[in-house]
């Protein structure tokens, strides 16, 4: 999933002729800490921060006369996970996206990124999550997935957490389509995998239905 595919909503950038006050209003309206700034050709040239806009003594100052920062951006062909890493490393809440010529195509915000990661990892689907510790010398993802799916479960996503110490176990978090993990856990342990945690996850629809049932029961009581 590329960054370009995630641009469902166009976030209008500021221009150099826009004033600090107008840009501040734009940032506050969206609830963002950063606003992209483009030139007359639509190329991304800077980003401005909300605290800097607030601190400006004259809100009528044009952005071209304002202290603009070198823009942080990501290429449109980058992967979703690259965008998440970029946002975390740079502590930004809005990530401008540009094409090969540096033209502004739109921006991703934290909410959109989290929603996309949720879809990519199958978080919103019903099923269960199982955590497994695997020795690096025995780490064979294909074999693990085959073992799980051979026994009636579909693997929705796999995430690996690399050990901090050399030679330590790799922690795998596997999202599966089944809610009953008793059989899968027994099979994995039979093949020598160390299962450290299991958690059942409802789909959003199931979770809402469960909450409604609990509320109705509360009213009946």
N, C-alpha and C positions, 0 to 999 in steps of 0.2 A: 504494500500500500504506500504510494508516494504522497509527498506533501501536497502536490497539486490536486490529487483526488480528494483531499480533505477540505478544500476551500469551498464550503457550501454557502457561506455568507460573506459578501464583500465588505471589508471594513474600509470605509472611505479615509484616505490619507489627508494630511494637511498639506498646504502649498506654501511657498515662500512668501506670498503676498498676504497670507492669513495672519492675523494678529495673535499675540500671546493670549489675549482674553478669549478670542474665538476658539483657539486650540484647547485652552483650559476647559471651556464649556463642553467641547467635544469629548475630552477625556473623562470629565465628571459624568457626562450623560451615559457613557458606556461603562463606567466603573473600572477603567483601565489606568495603569500607571505609566504606560508608554504610548506615544503616538508616532506613526511613521510620517515622514515629510518627503515629498517628491518635487522634482523640478518641472518645468513647463513641458518636457518631453515624457513625463511619467516615470522617470528613473528615480529610484530610491537614493536619497542623498544624506538623510539624517534621521535620527529619532530624538524625540524630546521627552523628558521625564516630568511627571506630574509635580513633584516637589519643586523642580526648577521653575516651572510655569507659575506656581503659587508664589514663589519667592521674588518674581519679577516685579519691580516697583511700578512699572508703567504697562498696564494691560494693552495699551494701544501700540506697543512696539511690534513691528512686523517681524515675522520669523527670520527673514533674511538678515536682520540686524541683531538677532538673538544668538546666544552661545549654543550652537547646535552640536550634538554629539555624533561621532562616527557611527553609522547605523550598524546594528546587529541584524543579520538576516540569514535566511537559509534558501538554498536553491530548490526550485520546484520539483526536481527529480529525486531529491533526497527521500529517504524512507521515514516512516512515522517514528520509529524508534530513535533515529538520528535527531529528529525534532524534539522529542522528549528529553534526550540527553542534553541538547543545546539549551533548552529552557531551564533545566535544573542547574547546569554548570554556570549559566549567566544570570540566573535569578530574574528573569523577565516574565511578564504576564501576557505579552503580546509579541508574536514572532512574525515579522514581515517575510513574505515569500517573493522571490524575484526570478525572472527567467534568465537565460544565458547572457542577455544584453544588459542586465541590471534593471529592467523595467519592473515596477511594482505590480504584482498580480493580486495581492490581497494579504491577509494576515491570519494567523492561527492564535486563538486565545487559549487559556488554560482549560476552560470548560470543554471546548471542542476537542482538545488533545486528550483529555481524560475520557471523553465519550468514545473517541476513536480507539484508544488503548483498551477500553472495556470491551468493545466489539472484537478487536483483534485477539484478545485473550479468552474470549468466550465467557466473560464474567457475568453477563446478563442471562445466560442460559442456565436451565435447571441442571442439576447433577451434583457432583461432589469434588472436593479438592483433597488430594492426598500428597503428603510430603515424604520424600524418600531420601535417605543418605546412601550415597554410592561411592565406593572407593574409586579414585581416579583410574587405577589400572583396570577396573572392571566396568568403567563407564562406556556403555554402548547404547546410545539412544534408540537406535533402530530395534535392537533386541527388546528393550523395555517396552516400547510402544507395541511391538508385535505380541509380546506376552500379555499385555492388558487387553488388546483388541481381540486376541484369540479366545479370550474368555468372556466375551459378551459386552464389553464396554467400548465406547468410541472416545478416543483421546481428542479433546477440544483444543488444548494448548499445553505446552511444556515450557517451564522457565527454570533456568539453572542459576544457582548462586555459587560463584566460585569461592573456594576456601581461602581464608586469609593466611593460613599457614601451609607451607609446602607439605604435600603428602596427606593433608587432611581430606575428609570426605567432601564430595560435591553434594549440595542440597538441591534436590529436584522438586519442583512444585508442579503437579500434574492435575489439570482440570479434566474430569471425565463426565460422560453423559449419564451415568447411572447414579442413583442415590444410595442404593444398597451396596456397600463396599466390602461386605464380609468376605465374599468369595474372592474378590480381586486381592484383598489384603492377604488372605491365606495363600493364594497362588504366588504372590510376590515374595512373601516370607519363605515359602517353600523353595523358591529359586535363589534364596540368599540375600534378597533386598531387605534393608533395614527401614521399615515403615515407622516414622516418628510421629505422624499426626494425620488425622482424617477429619474432614468437616463436610457436612452436607450443605449444599446451596440450593435454595429455591430460585425459580425464575421470578422476575419482577411481578408477573401476573399471579403466580402462586402465592408470593409473599403478600400481595395486596388482598387476595381472597382470604388468606389466613387472618390478616388483620381485621377484615370485615367480620369474619366469623367470631373472632374474639370480642369485638365490640358488641355484636348482637347478643352474645352470651352474657356480657357484662350488663346490658340493658335488661335481659330477662331476669338476672339475679336481683 
